[in-house]
């Protein structure tokens, strides 16, 4: 596809002035079961050094800002079931990542869609210590999918561990763990990133960014109709995704591995001018969270997918829209204005991907945390889409407090949440059976 000179100039402006970057290049690696702790650490250090060097070379040679270099490993729950080895895995991988200069490592995770096997139980047991004692290790527990239903007991059990993690880390550690349904095996974003089943030994998956670009395009478009607005966003999405495809291919060539997929998700950062909320407001909604927000998000997601899909050879991961409260400066402003609430965010995830993400709440009971998590995951189950929950319970906080999580995690406003007991619904045994969508799959 040929680009006109003015389009090339537009991309150059996006890179230099509108915060366009590649959020992450994630090298996904298979870990052998035999001696998996040692082998995982060796892979992270050895291939990690190669990844960091390749990312630096491509970024400097082509002038493409690549924010993070990450590694995704085979989930530890697929490799063993001993709690001590899981804890050792986290610590050794973390040390290897530091030595290699890798920003983050995913794969401290397990799958428990119907029942909690020994691996899932071991992960839940050591989760608070593993994630409080490490810096660069990220994890997940996938508790449901559209084929199997939803494991409610696992939701409750992991919520107990997440409350303990919040107490150990002031809530910051919870940013490193995702509870999910329908989690794909090629997610380049943390904490859900892992080397999925049935994939090649190594591949590169890419996470793009670009809310600042889309906001600028919307404001300049002068669109008077929804169709014109949709077209302007779609064209911008093509350029953003194409940059991710180019960067991923170049890094994959340097490493001698396969190019995987590009996650088309628009992901904000705490930087001013890099906000999904501001895109919605540029579309004409007076404040993110005000009436009209859900419809604006629907139009935005559709345009992003249609434009982005044409720009890449394979899309994957979540490929939707991220609305992480603490990582989006515009959403923080909206929360301070009072137009963002927990269950508004839950409703938006029927349209957006990722789920209830980076939302600070007071330190609540495990029953309340599990119930809110279950509410969100039910949206993913019923709509047959990948969704996750990354709530930040903050000890000694109250609604309206602003907490600073640091770096790309940003600042967040603690949102109110009813903490009522007893909650006997969440304590029921067993799991949700799959919906009738399972019948349509054959």
C-alpha beads as a LAMMPS data file, in Angstrom:
LAMMPS data file: protein, C-alpha beads

442 atoms
441 bonds

1 atom types
1 bond types

-500.0 500.0 xlo xhi
-500.0 500.0 ylo yhi
-500.0 500.0 zlo zhi

Masses

1 110.0

Atoms # bond

1 1 1 0.000 0.000 0.000
2 1 1 1.402 3.371 -1.039
3 1 1 1.230 6.459 1.185
4 1 1 0.916 10.017 -0.041
5 1 1 3.617 12.487 1.137
6 1 1 1.099 14.271 3.369
7 1 1 0.233 10.982 5.075
8 1 1 3.907 10.291 5.781
9 1 1 4.183 13.793 7.226
10 1 1 1.116 13.055 9.371
11 1 1 2.714 9.911 10.835
12 1 1 5.910 11.871 11.533
13 1 1 3.847 14.430 13.455
14 1 1 2.127 11.609 15.351
15 1 1 5.488 10.223 16.445
16 1 1 7.025 13.534 17.478
17 1 1 4.115 15.499 18.918
18 1 1 1.095 13.265 19.607
19 1 1 2.549 10.540 21.855
20 1 1 2.385 7.818 19.187
21 1 1 4.505 4.857 20.233
22 1 1 4.569 1.090 20.387
23 1 1 3.531 0.261 23.945
24 1 1 5.278 -3.112 24.110
25 1 1 7.126 -5.663 22.046
26 1 1 6.533 -8.962 23.823
27 1 1 8.659 -12.025 23.086
28 1 1 6.576 -15.119 23.790
29 1 1 8.601 -18.228 24.728
30 1 1 7.789 -21.880 25.384
31 1 1 9.298 -23.264 28.604
32 1 1 10.107 -27.008 28.870
33 1 1 8.568 -28.867 31.813
34 1 1 11.797 -30.573 32.808
35 1 1 13.678 -28.268 35.188
36 1 1 11.220 -25.480 34.360
37 1 1 12.451 -23.049 37.021
38 1 1 16.032 -23.066 35.777
39 1 1 15.013 -23.163 32.106
40 1 1 12.613 -20.236 32.508
41 1 1 15.297 -18.107 34.171
42 1 1 17.821 -19.026 31.450
43 1 1 15.366 -18.103 28.693
44 1 1 14.463 -14.793 30.301
45 1 1 18.079 -13.785 30.744
46 1 1 19.440 -15.075 27.429
47 1 1 16.606 -14.244 25.060
48 1 1 15.791 -11.183 27.137
49 1 1 19.173 -9.607 26.439
50 1 1 18.667 -10.254 22.729
51 1 1 15.190 -8.724 22.869
52 1 1 16.333 -5.573 24.653
53 1 1 19.169 -5.066 22.174
54 1 1 16.902 -5.678 19.162
55 1 1 14.251 -3.264 20.438
56 1 1 16.890 -0.593 21.004
57 1 1 18.371 -1.037 17.511
58 1 1 14.996 -0.938 15.737
59 1 1 13.854 2.057 17.771
60 1 1 17.016 4.045 16.998
61 1 1 17.250 3.006 13.343
62 1 1 13.652 3.803 12.447
63 1 1 12.793 6.498 14.979
64 1 1 9.972 4.481 16.541
65 1 1 9.484 4.910 20.301
66 1 1 9.075 1.434 21.835
67 1 1 8.128 1.904 25.473
68 1 1 8.751 -1.565 26.935
69 1 1 10.405 -4.876 26.064
70 1 1 8.580 -7.790 27.684
71 1 1 8.661 -11.579 27.810
72 1 1 5.702 -13.952 28.073
73 1 1 6.345 -17.507 29.264
74 1 1 4.393 -20.744 29.319
75 1 1 2.037 -20.430 32.323
76 1 1 3.644 -21.896 35.421
77 1 1 0.405 -23.798 36.023
78 1 1 1.126 -25.809 32.862
79 1 1 4.602 -26.731 34.090
80 1 1 4.129 -27.964 37.657
81 1 1 1.927 -27.950 40.744
82 1 1 4.231 -27.500 43.741
83 1 1 3.795 -24.203 45.655
84 1 1 7.490 -23.990 46.566
85 1 1 8.569 -24.368 42.943
86 1 1 6.043 -21.710 41.894
87 1 1 7.484 -19.260 44.407
88 1 1 11.013 -20.081 43.278
89 1 1 9.922 -19.631 39.644
90 1 1 8.711 -16.093 40.365
91 1 1 11.861 -15.108 42.243
92 1 1 14.343 -16.593 39.747
93 1 1 12.531 -15.170 36.724
94 1 1 12.403 -11.760 38.391
95 1 1 16.165 -11.765 39.011
96 1 1 16.823 -12.889 35.440
97 1 1 14.612 -10.101 34.059
98 1 1 16.551 -7.506 36.052
99 1 1 19.871 -8.827 34.768
100 1 1 18.630 -8.771 31.172
101 1 1 16.938 -5.367 31.392
102 1 1 13.522 -6.810 30.499
103 1 1 10.716 -4.574 31.772
104 1 1 8.202 -7.293 32.644
105 1 1 7.690 -11.056 32.499
106 1 1 4.285 -12.694 32.204
107 1 1 3.415 -16.321 32.809
108 1 1 2.935 -16.599 36.552
109 1 1 -0.512 -17.945 35.818
110 1 1 -2.892 -20.890 35.608
111 1 1 -6.198 -21.989 34.081
112 1 1 -9.104 -23.118 36.254
113 1 1 -12.236 -22.788 34.131
114 1 1 -14.251 -25.604 35.727
115 1 1 -12.432 -26.706 38.868
116 1 1 -9.304 -25.646 40.716
117 1 1 -6.633 -28.229 39.925
118 1 1 -3.495 -28.607 42.042
119 1 1 -1.621 -26.061 39.931
120 1 1 -4.308 -23.402 40.358
121 1 1 -4.458 -24.048 44.112
122 1 1 -0.681 -23.724 44.378
123 1 1 -0.725 -20.453 42.431
124 1 1 -3.446 -18.988 44.650
125 1 1 -1.571 -20.073 47.791
126 1 1 1.747 -18.393 46.929
127 1 1 0.373 -15.432 44.986
128 1 1 0.626 -12.823 47.807
129 1 1 4.237 -13.643 48.641
130 1 1 5.371 -14.173 45.049
131 1 1 4.084 -10.839 43.781
132 1 1 5.026 -8.827 46.866
133 1 1 8.597 -10.176 46.788
134 1 1 9.178 -9.521 43.066
135 1 1 9.135 -6.435 40.828
136 1 1 8.844 -7.560 37.208
137 1 1 6.745 -10.712 37.412
138 1 1 3.080 -10.547 36.355
139 1 1 0.405 -13.199 36.650
140 1 1 -3.158 -14.257 35.998
141 1 1 -5.805 -16.817 36.819
142 1 1 -8.225 -17.615 34.010
143 1 1 -11.396 -18.801 35.738
144 1 1 -13.761 -19.265 32.825
145 1 1 -14.409 -19.451 29.122
146 1 1 -17.356 -19.710 26.782
147 1 1 -16.787 -23.447 26.293
148 1 1 -16.627 -24.395 29.962
149 1 1 -18.492 -21.807 32.044
150 1 1 -17.158 -19.913 35.036
151 1 1 -15.447 -21.296 38.155
152 1 1 -17.004 -19.231 40.946
153 1 1 -15.143 -21.050 43.726
154 1 1 -11.819 -20.055 42.149
155 1 1 -12.984 -16.428 41.956
156 1 1 -13.611 -16.418 45.686
157 1 1 -10.380 -18.243 46.563
158 1 1 -8.188 -15.926 44.505
159 1 1 -9.980 -12.885 45.953
160 1 1 -8.860 -13.922 49.428
161 1 1 -5.251 -14.016 48.202
162 1 1 -5.629 -10.678 46.432
163 1 1 -6.825 -9.027 49.644
164 1 1 -3.692 -10.373 51.354
165 1 1 -1.556 -9.056 48.484
166 1 1 -3.158 -5.620 48.873
167 1 1 -2.344 -5.586 52.586
168 1 1 1.281 -6.508 51.866
169 1 1 1.808 -3.916 49.118
170 1 1 -0.638 -1.088 49.831
171 1 1 -2.601 -2.178 46.757
172 1 1 0.214 -1.593 44.245
173 1 1 0.995 -5.308 43.961
174 1 1 -2.518 -5.988 42.685
175 1 1 -1.642 -4.143 39.488
176 1 1 0.454 -7.201 38.605
177 1 1 -2.363 -9.778 38.609
178 1 1 -5.407 -10.375 36.400
179 1 1 -8.465 -12.548 36.995
180 1 1 -9.879 -13.324 33.565
181 1 1 -12.249 -15.201 31.274
182 1 1 -11.541 -16.200 27.664
183 1 1 -7.918 -15.100 27.985
184 1 1 -6.140 -15.413 24.592
185 1 1 -2.677 -16.949 24.328
186 1 1 -1.112 -14.060 22.408
187 1 1 -1.824 -11.107 24.692
188 1 1 1.163 -8.704 24.658
189 1 1 -0.187 -6.657 27.583
190 1 1 0.604 -7.437 31.211
191 1 1 -0.591 -9.009 33.463
192 1 1 -2.355 -11.447 31.091
193 1 1 0.593 -12.057 28.764
194 1 1 1.664 -15.703 28.512
195 1 1 2.848 -18.197 25.906
196 1 1 -0.420 -19.814 24.884
197 1 1 -1.178 -23.379 23.952
198 1 1 -0.456 -24.537 20.420
199 1 1 1.912 -21.699 19.553
200 1 1 5.398 -21.861 18.010
201 1 1 8.421 -22.103 20.290
202 1 1 8.936 -18.341 20.064
203 1 1 7.038 -15.426 18.545
204 1 1 6.769 -11.657 18.852
205 1 1 3.448 -10.043 19.780
206 1 1 2.956 -6.282 19.783
207 1 1 0.889 -3.868 21.854
208 1 1 0.157 -0.498 20.252
209 1 1 -0.879 2.805 21.802
210 1 1 -2.042 6.100 20.307
211 1 1 -5.013 7.737 22.118
212 1 1 -3.330 11.135 21.644
213 1 1 -3.231 10.546 17.898
214 1 1 -6.902 9.616 17.725
215 1 1 -7.917 12.577 19.888
216 1 1 -6.044 14.996 17.611
217 1 1 -7.577 13.432 14.503
218 1 1 -11.084 13.711 15.959
219 1 1 -10.614 17.348 16.956
220 1 1 -9.215 18.284 13.545
221 1 1 -11.728 16.320 11.514
222 1 1 -14.537 18.830 11.872
223 1 1 -16.867 15.856 11.428
224 1 1 -20.554 16.752 11.309
225 1 1 -21.866 13.207 10.897
226 1 1 -21.220 9.929 12.659
227 1 1 -20.071 8.422 9.394
228 1 1 -17.426 11.112 8.896
229 1 1 -16.277 10.728 12.504
230 1 1 -16.043 6.959 12.086
231 1 1 -14.015 7.349 8.882
232 1 1 -11.533 9.751 10.492
233 1 1 -10.903 7.375 13.419
234 1 1 -10.636 4.371 11.107
235 1 1 -7.921 6.040 9.011
236 1 1 -5.953 6.976 12.137
237 1 1 -6.283 3.443 13.509
238 1 1 -4.801 2.055 10.305
239 1 1 -1.672 4.197 10.671
240 1 1 -1.227 3.357 14.363
241 1 1 -1.635 -0.387 13.800
242 1 1 0.618 -0.331 10.746
243 1 1 3.411 1.114 12.851
244 1 1 2.984 -1.746 15.339
245 1 1 3.105 -4.317 12.534
246 1 1 6.285 -2.766 11.121
247 1 1 8.053 -2.628 14.487
248 1 1 7.042 -6.182 15.368
249 1 1 8.253 -7.587 12.052
250 1 1 11.609 -5.848 12.358
251 1 1 12.193 -7.113 15.920
252 1 1 11.104 -10.632 14.944
253 1 1 13.590 -10.601 12.047
254 1 1 16.381 -9.472 14.371
255 1 1 15.601 -12.287 16.801
256 1 1 15.068 -14.939 14.127
257 1 1 11.579 -15.831 15.403
258 1 1 8.071 -15.694 13.986
259 1 1 5.990 -12.538 13.918
260 1 1 2.861 -13.220 15.926
261 1 1 -0.003 -10.768 16.234
262 1 1 -0.691 -7.094 16.859
263 1 1 -3.162 -6.284 19.627
264 1 1 -5.305 -3.511 18.147
265 1 1 -6.332 -2.199 21.566
266 1 1 -6.016 1.541 22.085
267 1 1 -4.197 1.807 25.423
268 1 1 -3.764 5.085 27.353
269 1 1 -0.919 6.193 29.602
270 1 1 -0.841 8.664 32.498
271 1 1 0.792 11.251 30.209
272 1 1 -1.296 14.300 29.345
273 1 1 -2.515 14.026 25.769
274 1 1 -2.631 10.220 25.821
275 1 1 -6.123 9.552 27.136
276 1 1 -9.044 7.453 25.878
277 1 1 -11.357 9.580 28.026
278 1 1 -10.221 12.677 26.138
279 1 1 -11.001 10.953 22.827
280 1 1 -14.581 10.401 24.007
281 1 1 -14.815 14.035 25.080
282 1 1 -13.360 15.178 21.726
283 1 1 -16.212 13.261 20.094
284 1 1 -18.618 15.620 21.874
285 1 1 -19.510 13.896 25.171
286 1 1 -19.216 16.615 27.878
287 1 1 -17.351 14.361 30.334
288 1 1 -16.249 10.759 30.222
289 1 1 -18.956 8.898 32.104
290 1 1 -21.720 11.323 31.121
291 1 1 -24.701 10.090 29.072
292 1 1 -23.512 9.223 25.585
293 1 1 -20.225 7.666 26.732
294 1 1 -21.242 4.079 25.985
295 1 1 -22.428 4.938 22.464
296 1 1 -19.243 6.931 21.792
297 1 1 -17.136 3.975 22.936
298 1 1 -19.108 1.664 20.618
299 1 1 -18.377 3.855 17.602
300 1 1 -14.739 4.252 18.628
301 1 1 -14.145 0.512 19.094
302 1 1 -15.772 -0.353 15.776
303 1 1 -13.664 2.181 13.870
304 1 1 -10.474 1.031 15.619
305 1 1 -11.103 -2.601 14.704
306 1 1 -12.025 -1.914 11.096
307 1 1 -9.054 0.370 10.486
308 1 1 -6.567 -1.652 12.486
309 1 1 -7.486 -5.042 11.027
310 1 1 -6.575 -3.875 7.528
311 1 1 -3.130 -2.760 8.687
312 1 1 -1.830 -6.016 10.152
313 1 1 -1.275 -9.533 8.898
314 1 1 -2.733 -11.005 12.097
315 1 1 -4.513 -9.317 14.954
316 1 1 -4.804 -10.904 18.382
317 1 1 -4.836 -10.367 22.121
318 1 1 -7.754 -8.273 23.327
319 1 1 -7.970 -6.047 20.209
320 1 1 -10.507 -3.643 21.639
321 1 1 -10.205 -0.613 23.874
322 1 1 -8.580 -0.232 27.289
323 1 1 -10.136 1.988 29.940
324 1 1 -7.782 1.606 32.942
325 1 1 -8.801 4.253 35.457
326 1 1 -5.436 5.025 37.049
327 1 1 -3.530 4.874 33.733
328 1 1 -5.706 7.458 31.979
329 1 1 -5.299 11.084 33.098
330 1 1 -8.623 12.043 31.502
331 1 1 -10.464 9.308 33.384
332 1 1 -8.909 10.455 36.648
333 1 1 -10.252 13.966 35.953
334 1 1 -13.682 12.523 35.204
335 1 1 -13.607 10.500 38.426
336 1 1 -12.758 13.636 40.378
337 1 1 -15.742 15.347 38.704
338 1 1 -17.935 12.448 39.825
339 1 1 -18.944 11.114 36.391
340 1 1 -17.098 7.785 36.749
341 1 1 -18.519 5.002 38.909
342 1 1 -17.636 1.329 39.259
343 1 1 -20.753 -0.031 37.599
344 1 1 -20.584 2.481 34.779
345 1 1 -17.157 1.049 34.021
346 1 1 -18.575 -2.483 34.160
347 1 1 -21.266 -1.509 31.645
348 1 1 -18.676 0.005 29.285
349 1 1 -16.818 -3.297 29.144
350 1 1 -19.753 -4.799 27.246
351 1 1 -18.304 -2.669 24.418
352 1 1 -14.610 -2.386 25.374
353 1 1 -12.081 -5.135 25.901
354 1 1 -9.725 -5.637 28.833
355 1 1 -12.381 -5.272 31.532
356 1 1 -12.527 -3.537 34.901
357 1 1 -8.948 -2.358 34.899
358 1 1 -6.732 -0.527 37.412
359 1 1 -9.669 0.703 39.499
360 1 1 -8.756 1.728 43.070
361 1 1 -11.349 0.768 45.681
362 1 1 -11.316 0.725 49.494
363 1 1 -10.037 -2.432 51.175
364 1 1 -13.195 -4.566 51.191
365 1 1 -14.060 -8.099 52.280
366 1 1 -13.117 -11.049 50.057
367 1 1 -16.854 -11.591 49.460
368 1 1 -17.286 -8.093 48.035
369 1 1 -14.126 -8.258 45.922
370 1 1 -15.138 -11.659 44.552
371 1 1 -18.700 -10.506 43.856
372 1 1 -17.592 -7.467 41.866
373 1 1 -15.084 -9.648 40.000
374 1 1 -17.827 -12.151 39.231
375 1 1 -20.133 -9.412 37.931
376 1 1 -17.445 -8.280 35.495
377 1 1 -16.461 -11.750 34.343
378 1 1 -20.097 -12.645 33.707
379 1 1 -20.132 -9.916 31.040
380 1 1 -17.268 -11.651 29.262
381 1 1 -18.868 -15.078 29.595
382 1 1 -22.261 -14.007 28.251
383 1 1 -20.761 -11.956 25.415
384 1 1 -18.126 -14.556 24.474
385 1 1 -15.234 -12.112 24.748
386 1 1 -11.964 -11.841 26.674
387 1 1 -12.336 -9.762 29.831
388 1 1 -10.327 -9.392 32.995
389 1 1 -10.424 -7.740 36.391
390 1 1 -7.546 -5.781 37.919
391 1 1 -8.923 -4.031 40.972
392 1 1 -6.678 -2.139 43.399
393 1 1 -7.933 -2.485 47.008
394 1 1 -6.160 0.272 48.921
395 1 1 -5.769 -0.213 52.700
396 1 1 -6.744 2.734 54.927
397 1 1 -8.362 4.600 52.040
398 1 1 -11.765 6.171 51.524
399 1 1 -13.703 7.122 48.397
400 1 1 -12.266 10.212 46.733
401 1 1 -8.690 9.653 47.883
402 1 1 -6.088 9.996 45.131
403 1 1 -3.362 7.354 45.200
404 1 1 -0.099 7.374 43.251
405 1 1 0.883 3.939 41.949
406 1 1 3.951 5.241 40.122
407 1 1 5.277 5.104 36.551
408 1 1 2.977 3.794 33.836
409 1 1 0.477 2.737 36.528
410 1 1 -0.362 6.406 37.175
411 1 1 -2.613 7.945 39.800
412 1 1 -6.125 6.818 40.609
413 1 1 -9.180 8.022 42.468
414 1 1 -10.587 5.548 44.992
415 1 1 -14.162 4.797 43.901
416 1 1 -16.935 3.947 46.381
417 1 1 -18.092 0.334 46.631
418 1 1 -20.750 -1.129 48.899
419 1 1 -19.176 -3.659 51.251
420 1 1 -22.224 -5.520 52.551
421 1 1 -22.320 -8.836 54.371
422 1 1 -23.170 -11.617 54.591
423 1 1 -23.017 -12.363 50.856
424 1 1 -24.130 -15.947 50.553
425 1 1 -24.391 -15.889 46.757
426 1 1 -20.646 -15.749 46.187
427 1 1 -20.059 -18.525 48.752
428 1 1 -22.120 -21.090 46.849
429 1 1 -20.117 -24.093 45.616
430 1 1 -19.394 -25.093 42.050
431 1 1 -19.359 -23.140 38.819
432 1 1 -21.612 -21.424 36.304
433 1 1 -22.350 -23.769 33.412
434 1 1 -21.613 -22.428 29.909
435 1 1 -24.262 -20.288 28.228
436 1 1 -26.164 -21.321 25.105
437 1 1 -23.370 -19.732 23.089
438 1 1 -21.611 -23.070 23.646
439 1 1 -24.364 -24.791 21.648
440 1 1 -23.812 -22.429 18.715
441 1 1 -20.137 -23.353 18.613
442 1 1 -20.981 -26.928 17.626

Bonds

1 1 1 2
2 1 2 3
3 1 3 4
4 1 4 5
5 1 5 6
6 1 6 7
7 1 7 8
8 1 8 9
9 1 9 10
10 1 10 11
11 1 11 12
12 1 12 13
13 1 13 14
14 1 14 15
15 1 15 16
16 1 16 17
17 1 17 18
18 1 18 19
19 1 19 20
20 1 20 21
21 1 21 22
22 1 22 23
23 1 23 24
24 1 24 25
25 1 25 26
26 1 26 27
27 1 27 28
28 1 28 29
29 1 29 30
30 1 30 31
31 1 31 32
32 1 32 33
33 1 33 34
34 1 34 35
35 1 35 36
36 1 36 37
37 1 37 38
38 1 38 39
39 1 39 40
40 1 40 41
41 1 41 42
42 1 42 43
43 1 43 44
44 1 44 45
45 1 45 46
46 1 46 47
47 1 47 48
48 1 48 49
49 1 49 50
50 1 50 51
51 1 51 52
52 1 52 53
53 1 53 54
54 1 54 55
55 1 55 56
56 1 56 57
57 1 57 58
58 1 58 59
59 1 59 60
60 1 60 61
61 1 61 62
62 1 62 63
63 1 63 64
64 1 64 65
65 1 65 66
66 1 66 67
67 1 67 68
68 1 68 69
69 1 69 70
70 1 70 71
71 1 71 72
72 1 72 73
73 1 73 74
74 1 74 75
75 1 75 76
76 1 76 77
77 1 77 78
78 1 78 79
79 1 79 80
80 1 80 81
81 1 81 82
82 1 82 83
83 1 83 84
84 1 84 85
85 1 85 86
86 1 86 87
87 1 87 88
88 1 88 89
89 1 89 90
90 1 90 91
91 1 91 92
92 1 92 93
93 1 93 94
94 1 94 95
95 1 95 96
96 1 96 97
97 1 97 98
98 1 98 99
99 1 99 100
100 1 100 101
101 1 101 102
102 1 102 103
103 1 103 104
104 1 104 105
105 1 105 106
106 1 106 107
107 1 107 108
108 1 108 109
109 1 109 110
110 1 110 111
111 1 111 112
112 1 112 113
113 1 113 114
114 1 114 115
115 1 115 116
116 1 116 117
117 1 117 118
118 1 118 119
119 1 119 120
120 1 120 121
121 1 121 122
122 1 122 123
123 1 123 124
124 1 124 125
125 1 125 126
126 1 126 127
127 1 127 128
128 1 128 129
129 1 129 130
130 1 130 131
131 1 131 132
132 1 132 133
133 1 133 134
134 1 134 135
135 1 135 136
136 1 136 137
137 1 137 138
138 1 138 139
139 1 139 140
140 1 140 141
141 1 141 142
142 1 142 143
143 1 143 144
144 1 144 145
145 1 145 146
146 1 146 147
147 1 147 148
148 1 148 149
149 1 149 150
150 1 150 151
151 1 151 152
152 1 152 153
153 1 153 154
154 1 154 155
155 1 155 156
156 1 156 157
157 1 157 158
158 1 158 159
159 1 159 160
160 1 160 161
161 1 161 162
162 1 162 163
163 1 163 164
164 1 164 165
165 1 165 166
166 1 166 167
167 1 167 168
168 1 168 169
169 1 169 170
170 1 170 171
171 1 171 172
172 1 172 173
173 1 173 174
174 1 174 175
175 1 175 176
176 1 176 177
177 1 177 178
178 1 178 179
179 1 179 180
180 1 180 181
181 1 181 182
182 1 182 183
183 1 183 184
184 1 184 185
185 1 185 186
186 1 186 187
187 1 187 188
188 1 188 189
189 1 189 190
190 1 190 191
191 1 191 192
192 1 192 193
193 1 193 194
194 1 194 195
195 1 195 196
196 1 196 197
197 1 197 198
198 1 198 199
199 1 199 200
200 1 200 201
201 1 201 202
202 1 202 203
203 1 203 204
204 1 204 205
205 1 205 206
206 1 206 207
207 1 207 208
208 1 208 209
209 1 209 210
210 1 210 211
211 1 211 212
212 1 212 213
213 1 213 214
214 1 214 215
215 1 215 216
216 1 216 217
217 1 217 218
218 1 218 219
219 1 219 220
220 1 220 221
221 1 221 222
222 1 222 223
223 1 223 224
224 1 224 225
225 1 225 226
226 1 226 227
227 1 227 228
228 1 228 229
229 1 229 230
230 1 230 231
231 1 231 232
232 1 232 233
233 1 233 234
234 1 234 235
235 1 235 236
236 1 236 237
237 1 237 238
238 1 238 239
239 1 239 240
240 1 240 241
241 1 241 242
242 1 242 243
243 1 243 244
244 1 244 245
245 1 245 246
246 1 246 247
247 1 247 248
248 1 248 249
249 1 249 250
250 1 250 251
251 1 251 252
252 1 252 253
253 1 253 254
254 1 254 255
255 1 255 256
256 1 256 257
257 1 257 258
258 1 258 259
259 1 259 260
260 1 260 261
261 1 261 262
262 1 262 263
263 1 263 264
264 1 264 265
265 1 265 266
266 1 266 267
267 1 267 268
268 1 268 269
269 1 269 270
270 1 270 271
271 1 271 272
272 1 272 273
273 1 273 274
274 1 274 275
275 1 275 276
276 1 276 277
277 1 277 278
278 1 278 279
279 1 279 280
280 1 280 281
281 1 281 282
282 1 282 283
283 1 283 284
284 1 284 285
285 1 285 286
286 1 286 287
287 1 287 288
288 1 288 289
289 1 289 290
290 1 290 291
291 1 291 292
292 1 292 293
293 1 293 294
294 1 294 295
295 1 295 296
296 1 296 297
297 1 297 298
298 1 298 299
299 1 299 300
300 1 300 301
301 1 301 302
302 1 302 303
303 1 303 304
304 1 304 305
305 1 305 306
306 1 306 307
307 1 307 308
308 1 308 309
309 1 309 310
310 1 310 311
311 1 311 312
312 1 312 313
313 1 313 314
314 1 314 315
315 1 315 316
316 1 316 317
317 1 317 318
318 1 318 319
319 1 319 320
320 1 320 321
321 1 321 322
322 1 322 323
323 1 323 324
324 1 324 325
325 1 325 326
326 1 326 327
327 1 327 328
328 1 328 329
329 1 329 330
330 1 330 331
331 1 331 332
332 1 332 333
333 1 333 334
334 1 334 335
335 1 335 336
336 1 336 337
337 1 337 338
338 1 338 339
339 1 339 340
340 1 340 341
341 1 341 342
342 1 342 343
343 1 343 344
344 1 344 345
345 1 345 346
346 1 346 347
347 1 347 348
348 1 348 349
349 1 349 350
350 1 350 351
351 1 351 352
352 1 352 353
353 1 353 354
354 1 354 355
355 1 355 356
356 1 356 357
357 1 357 358
358 1 358 359
359 1 359 360
360 1 360 361
361 1 361 362
362 1 362 363
363 1 363 364
364 1 364 365
365 1 365 366
366 1 366 367
367 1 367 368
368 1 368 369
369 1 369 370
370 1 370 371
371 1 371 372
372 1 372 373
373 1 373 374
374 1 374 375
375 1 375 376
376 1 376 377
377 1 377 378
378 1 378 379
379 1 379 380
380 1 380 381
381 1 381 382
382 1 382 383
383 1 383 384
384 1 384 385
385 1 385 386
386 1 386 387
387 1 387 388
388 1 388 389
389 1 389 390
390 1 390 391
391 1 391 392
392 1 392 393
393 1 393 394
394 1 394 395
395 1 395 396
396 1 396 397
397 1 397 398
398 1 398 399
399 1 399 400
400 1 400 401
401 1 401 402
402 1 402 403
403 1 403 404
404 1 404 405
405 1 405 406
406 1 406 407
407 1 407 408
408 1 408 409
409 1 409 410
410 1 410 411
411 1 411 412
412 1 412 413
413 1 413 414
414 1 414 415
415 1 415 416
416 1 416 417
417 1 417 418
418 1 418 419
419 1 419 420
420 1 420 421
421 1 421 422
422 1 422 423
423 1 423 424
424 1 424 425
425 1 425 426
426 1 426 427
427 1 427 428
428 1 428 429
429 1 429 430
430 1 430 431
431 1 431 432
432 1 432 433
433 1 433 434
434 1 434 435
435 1 435 436
436 1 436 437
437 1 437 438
438 1 438 439
439 1 439 440
440 1 440 441
441 1 441 442
